[in-house]
Amino acid sequence: MEEFYQNSGYLDVKIVVAQGELVPNKNYFAVSFVVNEGVRYRVGKTRFQGKVDGVDVDALSVHIPWKKGQWCGQKMVDSFCE
């Protein structure tokens, strides 16, 4: 569940409480969650800095898989850094 929220921009999400109970006179189990979502983050300006022989840091921007203003997801950042 945390991963779902993190990939939707809530990078600081915390599952505070997860509680399950058998519903009386029913044939199922109910699960309730208390979620502290925190702030929802958007992508800002992305830029590269550095000097590496043979690498044009300005050309790296075409490889960024996100756009400014998009919700920032942990999976998106992790896949780019692999």
C-alpha positions as CSV (number, residue, x, y, z in Angstrom):
1,M,0.0,0.0,0.0
2,E,2.9,2.4,0.8
3,E,4.3,1.7,-2.6
4,F,1.0,2.7,-4.3
5,Y,1.0,6.0,-2.5
6,Q,4.7,6.6,-3.1
7,N,4.2,6.1,-6.8
8,S,1.3,8.6,-6.7
9,G,3.4,11.4,-5.3
10,Y,3.1,10.8,-1.6
11,L,6.7,10.0,-0.9
12,D,6.4,10.4,2.9
13,V,3.3,8.2,3.4
14,K,3.0,6.2,6.6
15,I,0.5,3.4,7.3
16,V,-0.3,4.4,10.9
17,V,-2.8,1.6,11.8
18,A,-3.9,-1.6,10.0
19,Q,-6.7,-3.4,11.9
20,G,-8.6,-6.4,10.9
21,E,-11.8,-7.9,12.4
22,L,-14.3,-10.7,11.7
23,V,-17.6,-9.1,10.9
24,P,-20.3,-10.5,13.2
25,N,-22.9,-12.6,11.5
26,K,-21.1,-12.3,8.2
27,N,-18.7,-14.5,6.3
28,Y,-15.9,-12.0,5.8
29,F,-13.1,-10.2,7.4
30,A,-12.9,-6.4,7.3
31,V,-9.6,-4.6,7.2
32,S,-9.3,-0.9,8.0
33,F,-6.3,1.3,7.5
34,V,-5.3,4.7,8.8
35,V,-3.0,6.4,6.3
36,N,-1.0,9.6,6.9
37,E,-0.3,10.6,3.3
38,G,1.8,13.6,4.0
39,V,2.6,16.1,1.2
40,R,2.0,15.2,-2.4
41,Y,5.1,16.1,-4.5
42,R,5.3,17.3,-8.1
43,V,8.4,17.2,-10.3
44,G,10.1,20.6,-10.5
45,K,12.9,21.6,-12.9
46,T,15.4,18.9,-13.5
47,R,19.0,19.7,-14.5
48,F,22.3,18.0,-14.5
49,Q,25.6,19.5,-13.3
50,G,29.1,18.3,-13.7
51,K,32.0,17.9,-16.1
52,V,32.8,14.4,-17.4
53,D,35.0,14.1,-20.4
54,G,33.0,13.0,-23.4
55,V,29.6,13.6,-21.7
56,D,27.3,16.4,-22.7
57,V,25.3,17.0,-19.6
58,D,22.8,19.2,-21.5
59,A,22.0,16.2,-23.8
60,L,21.1,14.0,-20.8
61,S,17.8,15.8,-20.3
62,V,16.2,14.0,-23.3
63,H,16.5,10.8,-21.3
64,I,14.5,12.0,-18.3
65,P,11.2,10.0,-18.2
66,W,9.2,12.7,-16.4
67,K,8.0,16.2,-17.1
68,K,7.8,19.2,-14.9
69,G,4.5,19.4,-13.0
70,Q,3.9,15.6,-13.1
71,W,3.4,13.9,-9.7
72,C,6.7,12.5,-8.5
73,G,6.7,8.8,-8.0
74,Q,9.4,6.7,-6.2
75,K,9.3,4.0,-8.9
76,M,9.8,6.6,-11.6
77,V,12.9,8.0,-9.9
78,D,14.3,4.5,-9.1
79,S,13.9,3.3,-12.7
80,F,15.8,6.3,-14.0
81,C,18.7,5.7,-11.6
82,E,19.2,2.0,-12.5
